[in-house]
Amino acid sequence: MRYQANRDVLSDAVSFAVKLLPQRTTLPILSGILIRTTDAGISLSSFDYEVSSQTEIDAEVTEPGTILVSGRLLADIVSRLPNAPVQFSTDDGKIAVSCGSSHFTLLSMPVEEYPTLPQIEQFSGVVPADAFAEAVAQVGVAASRDDVTPVITGVQLEIAENALSLVATDRYRVAVREIDWDGGAGGVEQASALVPARTLQEIGKTLGHTGNISVAIQNNDERELIAFSAEKKTVTSLLIKGNFPPVKRLFPESVDNYAVLNTAELIEATRRVQIVLEREAALRYTFTSEGLTLEAIGSEQAQASESIDALLTGQDTVVSLKPQFLLDGLSSVHSEFVRISFTKTENPNKPGPVLITSQTSREQAGSDTYKYLLQPNLLLR
């Protein structure tokens, strides 16, 4: 194999291919990048049996071929090369990389032992890339990081007619966002897929500025996977097996008791008052007609409180909330004002979950479909 490629284009492609590779693997060959020559240039791929990344770039190919090389090592090298064309060549099991006055020699890995990459038969539909990236960022924070229960470490994607909803929960909170879905002619109008949250978040960051993202959901006897593709970049991921809990039914249709606040003011006040809290402790939020008072009872040496403006509709309410969970919801609202609604439980002395939604102004509710439900009085399990 022998080819020449633009340094910046090649660096971006290699970085994309290695981004989803695991830091450590029991099979060293899975840490490699597969580079193949094509009619227009080269393709770069990585695969660890769960997630694959594939991309194509233009290159001047003088000798066709296929090589497998250590992915992270190649990424480190290419990212530090001088601003000049990069030349690759192979000879007797070694790979030579030259750029300007820089020269590297790498050992190739056995191509014949590399697993076959997943093939996408046809795409199920299209989503706007910017809306998808925003939705993944908003919802992904609520996914569990506890691998003991794998089913809630994922984000549930649900397609219904012309909408795609993303849902995540870690038992203490639930986040939901809905975006447009275009199934096109012969596309999918109803389906669901449970995707690992970490993988989905990387896909959102990588493909979030590409215009549209094509999505494919494949269910066959061998494997269930989902694929995302845009601008010659494709990522596939195995789906998480299991039944996602029916958490969307926890959201109330309407709530009469709520407060509207400036989002930035509430975020800053929460960050200040929580400084004195001990780990995992909750903040006390008292909503009255006069505004909101935040109180933190930390150790014997430190307490804190602060009051900010709030427009309350309904009765006075007191809730205790884990500050970081509240901040996650507030940071995902993406509006100047936020509405905090107080749901009810069968026990009148026990507050229900608080519902966080966007608010266009103090008087007008937001128009987006992001919802964040947070359980009060969180305790260590």
Residue pairs with C-beta under 8 A, 6 or more apart in sequence:
1 35
1 37
1 63
1 64
1 65
1 66
1 67
1 88
1 89
1 90
2 61
2 62
2 63
2 65
2 87
2 88
2 89
2 90
3 37
3 41
3 42
3 59
3 60
3 61
3 62
3 63
3 87
3 88
4 59
4 60
4 62
4 85
4 86
4 87
4 88
5 41
5 42
5 57
5 58
5 59
5 60
5 85
5 86
5 88
6 57
6 58
6 85
6 86
7 78
7 81
7 82
7 83
7 84
7 85
7 86
7 99
8 83
9 57
9 58
10 57
10 59
10 78
10 86
11 75
11 78
11 79
11 81
13 44
13 55
13 57
14 33
14 44
14 71
14 74
14 75
14 78
14 79
15 75
15 79
16 44
16 53
16 55
16 206
16 233
17 33
17 44
17 45
17 46
17 53
17 54
17 55
17 71
18 33
18 46
18 53
18 71
18 72
18 74
18 75
19 53
19 202
19 206
20 46
20 51
20 53
20 199
20 202
20 235
21 30
21 31
21 46
21 48
21 71
21 72
22 30
22 48
25 31
25 48
28 109
29 68
29 109
29 110
29 113
29 114
30 47
30 48
30 49
30 115
31 70
31 71
31 72
32 46
32 68
32 69
32 70
32 71
32 109
32 114
33 44
33 45
33 46
33 68
33 69
33 70
33 71
33 74
34 44
34 45
34 46
34 47
34 66
34 67
34 68
34 111
34 114
34 117
35 42
35 43
35 44
35 66
35 67
35 68
35 69
35 88
36 42
36 43
36 45
36 65
36 66
37 59
37 61
37 63
37 64
37 65
37 66
38 56
40 56
40 58
41 56
41 57
41 58
41 59
41 60
41 61
42 56
42 57
42 59
42 61
43 54
43 55
43 56
44 54
44 55
44 56
44 57
45 52
45 53
45 54
45 55
45 117
46 52
46 53
46 71
47 53
47 114
47 115
47 117
47 118
49 115
49 238
50 237
50 238
51 199
51 235
51 236
51 237
51 238
52 117
52 118
52 234
52 235
52 236
53 233
53 234
53 235
54 117
54 233
54 234
54 235
55 232
55 233
55 234
56 232
57 232
63 89
65 90
66 111
67 88
67 90
67 95
67 108
67 111
68 108
68 109
68 110
68 111
68 114
69 95
69 106
69 108
69 109
70 106
70 109
73 106
74 97
74 106
77 97
77 104
77 106
78 86
78 97
81 99
81 100
81 102
82 99
82 100
82 101
82 102
83 100
84 99
84 100
85 99
86 97
86 98
86 99
87 96
87 97
87 98
87 99
88 95
88 96
88 97
89 95
89 96
89 98
90 96
90 108
93 107
93 108
94 105
94 106
94 107
94 108
95 105
95 106
95 107
95 108
96 103
96 104
96 105
97 103
97 104
97 105
97 106
98 104
118 223
118 225
118 227
118 236
120 216
120 218
120 227
120 229
120 234
120 236
121 216
121 218
122 216
123 187
123 214
123 215
123 216
123 227
123 229
124 159
124 183
124 187
124 188
124 191
124 215
124 216
124 217
125 159
125 164
125 181
125 182
125 183
125 184
125 187
125 188
125 214
125 215
126 181
126 182
126 184
126 212
126 213
126 214
126 215
127 164
127 179
127 180
127 181
127 182
127 212
127 213
127 215
128 179
128 180
128 211
128 212
128 213
129 207
129 208
129 209
129 210
129 211
129 212
129 213
129 230
130 208
130 209
131 179
131 180
132 179
132 204
132 207
132 208
132 213
133 204
133 205
133 207
133 208
133 209
134 177
134 208
134 334
135 166
135 177
135 178
135 179
135 204
135 370
136 155
136 166
136 200
136 201
136 203
136 204
137 201
137 204
137 332
138 175
138 177
138 332
138 334
138 370
138 372
139 155
139 166
139 167
139 168
139 175
139 176
139 177
139 332
140 155
140 168
140 197
140 200
140 201
140 204
141 168
141 175
141 328
141 332
142 168
142 169
142 170
142 173
142 174
142 175
142 328
142 372
143 152
143 153
143 154
143 155
143 168
143 169
143 170
143 197
144 152
144 153
144 169
144 170
144 171
145 153
145 170
146 152
146 153
146 170
147 153
150 240
150 242
151 194
151 240
151 242
151 243
151 244
151 245
152 168
152 169
152 170
152 171
152 244
152 245
153 196
153 197
153 198
153 240
154 168
154 194
154 195
154 196
154 197
154 200
154 240
154 244
155 166
155 167
155 168
155 194
155 195
155 197
155 200
156 166
156 167
156 168
156 192
156 193
156 194
156 244
157 164
157 165
157 166
157 192
157 193
157 194
157 195
157 226
158 164
158 165
158 167
158 191
158 192
159 181
159 183
159 188
159 189
159 190
159 191
159 192
160 189
160 190
161 181
161 189
161 190
162 180
162 181
162 182
162 183
163 178
163 179
163 180
163 181
164 178
164 179
164 180
164 181
165 176
165 177
165 178
165 179
165 248
166 176
166 177
166 178
166 179
167 174
167 175
167 176
167 244
167 247
167 248
168 174
168 175
168 197
169 175
169 245
169 247
172 322
172 325
172 374
172 375
172 378
173 325
173 328
173 329
173 372
173 373
173 374
173 375
174 247
174 248
174 250
174 251
174 372
174 373
175 329
175 332
175 370
175 371
175 372
175 373
176 248
176 251
176 369
176 370
176 371
176 372
177 368
177 369
177 370
177 371
178 369
179 369
183 189
188 217
191 217
192 244
193 217
193 224
193 226
193 239
194 239
194 240
194 241
194 242
194 244
195 226
195 237
195 239
195 240
196 237
196 240
199 235
199 237
200 237
202 235
203 228
203 235
206 233
206 235
207 213
207 228
207 230
207 231
207 233
207 235
210 230
210 231
210 233
211 230
211 231
212 230
213 228
213 229
213 230
214 228
214 229
214 230
215 226
215 227
215 228
215 229
216 226
216 227
216 229
217 225
217 226
218 224
218 225
218 226
218 227
223 238
224 238
224 239
224 241
225 236
225 237
225 238
225 239
226 236
226 237
226 239
227 234
227 235
227 236
227 237
228 234
228 235
228 236
229 235
250 353
250 373
251 355
251 371
251 373
252 341
252 343
252 355
255 341
255 342
255 343
255 355
256 313
256 314
257 313
257 314
257 315
257 317
257 341
257 342
257 344
258 312
258 313
258 314
258 339
258 340
258 341
258 342
258 355
259 287
259 292
259 310
259 311
259 312
259 313
259 317
259 339
259 340
259 342
260 310
260 311
260 313
260 337
260 338
260 339
260 340
260 359
260 362
261 292
261 308
261 309
261 310
261 311
261 337
261 338
261 340
262 308
262 309
262 336
262 337
262 338
263 330
263 333
263 335
263 336
263 337
263 338
264 336
265 308
265 309
266 292
266 308
266 330
266 338
267 327
267 330
267 331
269 294
269 306
269 308
270 283
270 294
270 323
270 326
270 327
270 330
271 323
271 327
272 304
272 306
273 283
273 294
273 295
273 296
273 304
273 305
273 306
273 323
274 283
274 296
274 323
274 324
275 296
275 304
276 296
276 298
276 299
276 302
276 303
276 304
277 283
277 296
277 298
277 323
278 298
278 299
280 322
280 378
280 380
281 296
281 297
281 298
282 320
282 321
282 322
282 323
282 376
282 377
282 378
283 294
283 295
283 296
283 320
283 321
283 322
283 323
283 326
284 294
284 295
284 296
284 297
284 318
284 319
284 320
285 292
285 293
285 294
285 318
285 319
285 320
285 321
286 292
286 293
286 295
286 316
286 317
286 318
287 310
287 312
287 316
287 317
287 318
287 319
287 340
287 342
288 312
288 316
289 312
289 316
291 307
291 308
291 309
291 310
292 307
292 308
292 309
292 310
293 305
293 306
293 307
294 304
294 305
294 306
294 307
294 308
295 303
295 304
295 305
296 303
296 304
296 305
297 303
298 304
311 362
314 342
317 342
317 351
318 351
319 342
319 351
319 354
319 376
319 377
320 376
320 377
320 378
321 354
321 374
321 376
321 378
322 374
322 378
325 374
325 378
326 356
326 374
328 372
329 356
329 372
329 374
330 338
330 356
332 370
332 372
333 356
333 357
333 358
333 366
333 370
333 372
334 358
334 368
334 370
335 358
335 359
335 360
335 366
335 368
336 359
336 360
336 361
337 358
337 359
337 360
337 361
337 362
338 356
338 357
338 358
338 359
339 355
339 356
339 357
339 358
339 359
339 365
339 366
340 354
340 355
340 356
341 354
341 355
341 356
341 357
342 351
342 352
342 354
342 355
343 352
343 353
343 354
343 355
344 352
345 351
345 352
350 377
351 376
351 377
352 376
353 373
353 374
353 375
353 376
354 373
354 374
354 376
355 371
355 372
355 373
356 371
356 372
356 373
356 374
357 365
357 366
357 370
357 371
357 372
358 365
358 366
358 367
358 368
358 370
359 365
359 366
360 366
360 367
